[in-house]
Amino acid sequence: MRPKKKISPKRNEIIRRMGNAIREGNAKLDRYAVHLKERTKCGVCSREGRTMVRLAYNDGQEAYLGKTCARYVMDYVNSDSVS
């Protein structure tokens, strides 16, 4: 899936970092998005919302991603490019 708009290099770096953490087994992305009680900022684009996907790291940290940003991270994880 190609993004419709150009993603900034800073956001691309965040997506790569999260994708590499998942590839290495240091993080796990939840299978489904959940509807939260309070608004939360996306870890990639800082958009606020209630429907988010949780990214849990092995050291106990958590990040929430919007559905679109989570799709970008999973596209990076499933891609063949290794950077």
C-alpha positions as CSV (number, residue, x, y, z in Angstrom):
1,M,0.0,0.0,0.0
2,R,1.5,3.3,-1.0
3,P,0.5,6.4,1.0
4,K,-1.5,9.0,-0.9
5,K,0.4,11.9,0.6
6,K,4.1,12.1,1.0
7,I,5.1,11.1,4.5
8,S,7.8,13.4,6.1
9,P,11.2,11.9,6.7
10,K,10.8,12.2,10.5
11,R,7.6,10.1,10.4
12,N,9.3,7.6,8.0
13,E,12.1,7.2,10.6
14,I,9.5,6.6,13.4
15,I,7.8,4.0,11.2
16,R,11.1,2.3,10.4
17,R,12.1,2.3,14.1
18,M,8.8,0.7,15.2
19,G,8.8,-1.7,12.3
20,N,12.4,-2.9,13.1
21,A,11.4,-3.4,16.8
22,I,8.6,-5.6,15.6
23,R,10.9,-7.5,13.2
24,E,13.5,-8.1,15.9
25,G,10.8,-9.3,18.4
26,N,11.2,-6.4,20.8
27,A,7.6,-5.2,20.3
28,K,4.2,-6.6,19.4
29,L,1.4,-4.8,17.7
30,D,-2.1,-5.8,18.8
31,R,-4.2,-7.5,16.2
32,Y,-7.3,-5.2,16.5
33,A,-7.9,-1.5,17.1
34,V,-9.7,-0.7,20.3
35,H,-11.9,2.2,21.2
36,L,-10.4,4.0,24.2
37,K,-12.2,6.0,26.8
38,E,-10.0,9.0,26.5
39,R,-8.4,10.6,23.5
40,T,-4.8,9.6,22.9
41,K,-2.1,10.9,20.6
42,C,-0.7,8.7,17.8
43,G,2.9,7.8,18.3
44,V,3.7,8.5,14.6
45,C,1.7,11.5,13.5
46,S,0.5,12.9,16.8
47,R,-3.2,12.9,15.7
48,E,-5.6,12.6,18.6
49,G,-8.2,9.9,18.5
50,R,-10.0,7.2,20.4
51,T,-9.7,4.3,18.0
52,M,-6.1,3.2,18.2
53,V,-3.9,0.2,17.9
54,R,-1.6,-0.6,20.8
55,L,2.1,-1.3,20.2
56,A,3.6,-3.0,23.4
57,Y,7.4,-3.2,23.8
58,N,9.0,-5.9,25.8
59,D,10.4,-3.4,28.4
60,G,6.8,-2.4,29.4
61,Q,6.5,0.7,27.3
62,E,3.4,1.2,25.2
63,A,2.6,3.4,22.2
64,Y,-0.7,3.9,20.5
65,L,-1.0,4.2,16.7
66,G,-3.8,5.5,14.5
67,K,-5.3,2.9,12.2
68,T,-3.6,4.4,9.1
69,C,-0.2,4.7,10.8
70,A,-0.5,1.1,12.1
71,R,-1.1,0.1,8.5
72,Y,2.1,1.9,7.4
73,V,4.1,0.1,10.1
74,M,2.7,-3.3,9.2
75,D,3.5,-2.6,5.5
76,Y,7.1,-1.8,6.5
77,V,7.3,-5.0,8.6
78,N,5.9,-7.2,5.8
79,S,8.1,-5.5,3.1
80,D,11.2,-7.2,1.7
81,S,13.4,-4.1,2.1
82,V,15.9,-4.4,4.9
83,S,17.4,-1.0,5.9
